[in-house]
């Protein structure tokens, strides 16, 4: 994608990766609009970045999505980039009963949310010459975490959906890219300084550099072995990775 001259809407832009992307695009002179559930976070980001705008949005609420999408098109008619970034990552245990409300919250936020947000804006995006749709999935779309089984499944589902979406939009002006982050040191789980987590600044720098290409998938070099793992022999690596996390758990 081109990194300048855009009007960009980023869900989950009040913290973590969303904020990092928003601020990077803002520094390049793009018009950036962020959205999220926590108004205080949005206010903090926009105050630190004069000229950036925000909307309060509950990505799990279809009516909230429709309302914000309607305002976006009216107030920012040049909107040409949508970054579906909002997500939640609660832990769950697939070997035990799971709370139905928790499962629904993860699926509704991480999978239905991006689909609904895109659906609300896709006709507008198709009317723009240099439109880009970016879905933020995860490395766990390729190698799931057993302790985040539902989260991993939603990211795998969004990855599959993105493949179909890219093909379906192939003859339109909308380019589809996917960002698949590794474990990044943000508050998605717990900002802890764990050496296994990639520092946010380093992740954003490498991701922005790679977004300048037309690559369908954007992932940092460090996770290439995990991206390449899925296949008929994937089980050994999956078991090894998850056992290492049993032995040295992710803090939460």
C-alpha positions in Angstrom: 0.0 0.0 0.0 1.0 3.6 -0.3 2.0 5.0 3.1 1.0 8.6 2.5 -2.0 10.5 1.2 -4.6 8.2 2.9 -7.6 8.6 5.2 -7.3 5.7 7.6 -9.7 4.2 10.1 -8.2 1.9 12.7 -10.3 -0.1 15.2 -8.8 -0.8 18.6 -6.6 2.3 18.0 -6.5 3.4 21.6 -3.7 1.1 22.8 -1.1 -1.5 21.7 -0.6 -2.3 18.1 -3.5 -0.2 17.0 -2.1 2.9 18.6 1.4 2.1 17.3 0.0 1.9 13.7 -2.1 5.0 14.1 0.8 7.1 15.3 3.1 5.9 12.6 0.6 6.7 9.9 -0.2 10.0 11.5 3.5 11.0 11.5 3.6 10.3 7.8 0.9 12.9 7.2 -2.1 10.6 6.7 -5.5 11.5 8.1 -6.0 9.0 10.9 -9.3 8.1 12.7 -9.1 5.7 15.6 -11.9 3.9 17.4 -12.3 1.8 20.5 -14.4 1.1 23.6 -12.4 3.1 26.1 -13.0 6.8 25.5 -10.2 7.8 28.0 -7.7 5.9 25.8 -8.9 7.5 22.7 -8.7 11.0 24.3 -5.1 10.2 25.4 -4.0 9.2 21.9 -5.7 12.1 20.1 -4.3 14.6 22.6 -0.8 13.3 22.0 -1.4 13.4 18.2 -3.0 16.7 17.2 -5.2 16.3 14.1 -6.1 12.7 14.8 -9.8 12.0 15.3 -11.7 9.3 17.2 -15.0 7.5 17.6 -16.2 5.5 20.5 -17.0 2.0 19.1 -18.0 -1.3 20.5 -16.9 -3.7 17.8 -19.0 -6.5 19.4 -22.2 -4.4 18.9 -23.6 -4.4 15.3 -25.6 -1.2 15.9 -22.4 0.6 17.1 -20.6 -0.5 14.0 -23.4 0.7 11.7 -23.6 4.1 13.6 -19.8 4.7 13.4 -19.6 3.6 9.7 -22.4 6.0 8.8 -20.6 8.9 10.6 -17.3 8.0 9.0 -18.6 8.1 5.4 -20.3 11.4 6.0 -17.5 13.1 8.0 -14.5 11.6 6.2 -15.6 11.0 2.6 -12.0 10.4 1.5 -11.7 7.4 3.7 -9.8 4.8 1.7 -8.1 2.5 4.3 -9.8 0.3 6.9 -7.6 -1.5 9.5 -9.5 -4.1 11.4 -7.3 -4.3 14.5 -9.6 -4.5 17.6 -9.5 -7.8 19.5 -9.5 -9.5 22.9 -7.4 -12.4 24.1 -8.8 -14.1 27.3 -7.4 -17.4 28.3 -9.6 -20.5 28.1 -9.2 -24.2 28.7 -10.5 -26.5 26.0 -10.1 -29.5 28.3 -12.8 -28.2 30.6 -16.2 -26.6 30.3 -16.0 -23.1 28.9 -18.3 -20.3 29.9 -20.6 -19.6 27.0 -20.6 -15.9 27.5 -16.8 -15.8 27.3 -16.7 -17.9 24.1 -19.3 -15.6 22.5 -17.5 -12.5 23.5 -14.2 -13.7 21.9 -15.9 -14.8 18.7 -18.1 -11.8 18.3 -15.2 -9.4 18.9 -12.4 -11.1 17.0 -14.3 -12.6 14.1 -17.8 -11.2 13.6 -16.5 -7.7 14.4 -14.0 -7.4 11.5 -16.6 -8.9 9.1 -19.3 -6.5 10.2 -17.0 -3.5 10.1 -15.9 -4.3 6.6 -19.4 -5.1 5.5 -20.5 -1.6 6.7 -17.7 0.1 4.7 -17.0 -2.1 1.7 -19.1 -0.3 -0.9 -17.6 3.0 0.1 -14.1 1.5 -0.1 -14.8 0.1 -3.6 -15.6 3.7 -4.7 -12.0 4.8 -3.9 -9.1 4.5 -6.3 -6.4 3.4 -3.8 -8.4 1.5 -1.2 -6.8 -0.9 1.2 -8.4 -3.4 3.7 -6.1 -4.7 6.4 -7.1 -7.5 8.8 -5.0 -8.0 11.9 -4.8 -11.7 12.6 -2.0 -13.4 14.5 0.8 -15.9 14.3 -1.6 -18.2 16.3 -3.7 -18.4 13.1 -0.9 -20.8 12.0 0.3 -22.3 15.3 -2.5 -22.1 17.9 -2.0 -21.6 21.6 -3.8 -24.3 23.6 -4.3 -22.0 26.5 -6.0 -19.5 24.1 -7.9 -22.0 22.0 -10.9 -19.9 21.2 -8.8 -16.8 20.5 -6.5 -18.9 18.2 -9.5 -20.3 16.4 -10.9 -16.8 15.7 -7.6 -15.7 14.2 -7.4 -18.8 12.1 -11.0 -18.2 10.9 -10.1 -14.5 10.1 -7.1 -15.6 8.1 -9.2 -18.0 6.1 -11.9 -15.3 5.6 -9.2 -12.9 4.4 -8.0 -15.3 1.8 -11.5 -15.5 0.4 -12.0 -11.8 0.7 -8.8 -11.0 -1.2 -9.9 -13.3 -4.0 -13.4 -11.9 -4.2 -12.1 -8.3 -4.4 -9.4 -9.1 -7.0 -11.2 -7.2 -9.7 -12.0 -4.1 -7.6 -9.9 -1.2 -6.4 -9.7 -2.7 -2.9 -6.4 -4.4 -2.0 -6.5 -6.8 0.9 -3.5 -7.3 3.3 -3.2 -9.3 6.4 -1.0 -8.4 9.4 0.0 -11.5 11.5 1.7 -10.3 14.6 3.9 -12.4 16.9 3.6 -12.1 20.7 4.1 -8.3 21.1 4.6 -6.7 24.5 1.3 -4.9 24.8 -1.6 -4.9 27.2 -3.5 -7.4 25.0 -2.5 -10.0 27.6 -0.2 -8.2 30.0 2.5 -5.7 29.2 5.3 -7.4 31.2 8.6 -6.9 29.4 8.8 -10.7 28.9 11.9 -11.3 26.7 9.9 -13.7 24.6 7.6 -10.8 23.5 8.7 -8.5 20.7 8.9 -4.9 21.7 6.1 -2.9 20.3 8.3 -0.2 18.7 10.4 -2.9 16.8 7.2 -4.6 15.6 5.7 -1.4 14.4 8.8 -0.4 12.6 9.2 -3.7 10.7 5.5 -3.9 10.0 5.3 -0.3 8.5 8.3 -1.1 6.3 6.6 -4.2 4.9 3.2 -2.6 4.5 4.9 -0.4 1.8 4.9 -3.5 -0.4 2.0 -5.2 -2.1 2.6 -8.4 0.0 -0.7 -10.1 0.8 0.6 -11.1 4.3 2.7 -8.9 6.5 4.7 -10.7 9.2 8.0 -10.0 10.9 11.0 -12.1 9.9 11.2 -13.7 13.3 7.9 -15.7 12.9 8.6 -17.0 9.4 9.3 -20.6 10.8 5.9 -20.5 12.5 4.2 -19.2 9.3 5.7 -22.0 7.4 4.9 -24.7 9.9 1.3 -25.6 9.1 1.1 -28.8 7.1 1.0 -32.6 7.5 3.8 -32.5 10.0 2.7 -29.6 12.0 1.9 -31.5 15.2 5.4 -31.9 16.5 6.2 -28.2 16.4 2.7 -27.3 17.9 3.3 -29.7 20.8 6.8 -28.4 21.4 5.7 -24.8 21.4 2.7 -25.4 23.7 4.7 -27.5 26.1 7.3 -24.7 26.4 4.4 -22.4 27.5 3.2 -24.9 30.0 6.7 -25.0 31.5 7.1 -21.2 31.3 3.6 -19.7 31.2 2.7 -16.4 29.6 2.0 -13.9 32.5 -1.6 -12.8 32.8 
